[in-house]
């Protein structure tokens, strides 16, 4: 019987930082604390996500469709981006936000939504779902 071992990753760290930490073989507690050198990478990533911080669901579906046609995203990422948002969402603190009033033309912060969903998936240990959200965030970072 084979057992898969998943690395433990700090919650709320961008996928760029996670990729860096995977290459380290000897991790100390001090390595998990924020470092100054990463702030530039984090700033670039945050700026990239800002484009998707105020976009309508209609425009998001258009971008997803165009990107899928150009083979910039896979089918799962396309499906994630073009699926309607849930009626409610839970933030990182456990607060429920009502999304039932959103329309196709309402501005929505997709960047924060997917960052939150990725963090929650990591917290509960659903790494497949967390990976799908990471792909969405990577797509956002590439398309600014």
C-alpha positions in Angstrom: 0.0 0.0 0.0 1.5 3.3 -1.1 1.1 6.5 0.9 1.2 9.9 -0.6 2.9 12.6 1.4 1.9 16.2 0.8 4.1 19.1 1.8 2.7 21.4 4.5 2.5 24.9 3.1 1.8 28.1 5.0 -1.7 29.4 4.3 -2.1 32.7 2.5 1.2 32.5 0.7 1.1 33.2 -3.0 1.8 30.3 -5.4 5.1 32.0 -6.3 6.4 31.6 -2.8 5.1 28.0 -2.5 7.1 27.1 -5.6 10.2 28.5 -4.1 9.7 26.7 -0.8 9.3 23.3 -2.6 13.0 23.5 -3.7 14.2 23.8 -0.1 15.3 20.5 1.6 16.0 21.8 5.1 13.2 24.1 6.3 13.6 26.0 9.6 10.9 27.9 11.5 12.7 31.2 10.5 12.3 30.2 6.8 8.5 30.4 7.2 8.6 34.0 8.3 8.2 36.7 5.6 11.4 37.9 4.1 12.2 41.4 2.7 13.5 40.0 -0.7 10.1 38.5 -1.5 8.2 41.7 -1.1 9.0 42.8 -4.7 7.7 39.5 -6.1 4.6 39.8 -3.9 4.0 43.4 -5.0 4.2 42.3 -8.7 1.8 39.4 -8.0 -0.6 41.7 -6.1 -0.5 44.3 -8.9 -1.3 41.5 -11.5 -4.3 40.4 -9.5 -5.6 43.9 -9.2 -6.8 43.8 -12.8 -9.2 41.1 -11.7 -10.3 42.9 -8.5 -13.1 44.7 -10.2 -14.5 42.9 -13.2 -18.1 41.8 -14.1 -19.0 38.1 -14.3 -20.0 38.7 -18.0 -16.5 40.0 -18.8 -14.9 37.2 -16.8 -16.7 34.6 -18.9 -15.6 36.4 -22.1 -12.0 36.4 -21.0 -12.2 32.8 -20.0 -13.7 31.8 -23.4 -11.2 33.7 -25.4 -8.3 32.3 -23.3 -9.6 28.8 -23.6 -9.9 29.2 -27.4 -6.2 30.3 -27.5 -5.1 27.4 -25.4 -3.9 29.7 -22.6 -6.0 27.8 -20.0 -7.0 24.2 -19.6 -10.6 23.0 -19.5 -10.8 22.9 -15.7 -9.6 26.5 -15.4 -12.1 27.6 -18.1 -14.9 25.8 -16.2 -13.9 27.5 -12.9 -13.8 30.9 -14.5 -17.0 30.6 -16.4 -19.1 29.0 -13.7 -21.6 31.3 -11.9 -20.5 32.4 -8.5 -22.2 30.8 -5.5 -25.0 32.6 -3.7 -22.8 32.9 -0.6 -19.1 32.7 0.1 -17.1 32.3 3.3 -14.1 34.5 3.9 -10.9 33.4 5.7 -12.3 34.4 9.1 -15.5 32.3 8.6 -17.7 35.3 7.8 -20.5 34.6 5.3 -21.0 37.1 2.5 -24.2 37.2 0.5 -23.5 37.2 -3.3 -27.1 36.6 -4.3 -27.6 40.2 -5.5 -24.7 40.0 -8.0 -25.7 40.3 -11.7 -23.8 39.7 -14.9 -22.9 43.4 -14.9 -21.9 43.8 -11.2 -18.3 44.5 -10.5 -16.8 41.7 -8.4 -13.3 41.1 -6.8 -12.4 37.8 -8.4 -8.8 38.0 -7.3 -9.8 38.1 -3.6 -12.5 35.5 -4.1 -10.0 32.9 -5.6 -7.3 33.7 -3.1 -9.8 33.1 -0.3 -11.1 29.9 -1.8 -7.5 28.6 -2.3 -6.6 29.4 1.3 -9.7 27.7 2.6 -9.1 24.6 0.4 -5.5 24.4 1.8 -6.8 24.8 5.3 -9.1 21.8 5.0 -6.4 19.8 3.1 -8.2 19.6 -0.3 -5.1 20.1 -2.4 -6.8 19.2 -5.7 -9.2 22.1 -5.3 -6.4 24.3 -4.0 -4.4 23.5 -7.1 -7.3 24.4 -9.4 -7.6 27.8 -7.6 -3.8 28.2 -8.0 -4.2 27.7 -11.7 -6.8 30.5 -11.8 -4.5 32.8 -9.8 -1.6 32.0 -12.1 -3.8 32.8 -15.1 -4.7 36.2 -13.5 -1.0 36.9 -12.9 -0.1 36.2 -16.6 -2.9 38.3 -18.0 -2.3 41.9 -16.9 
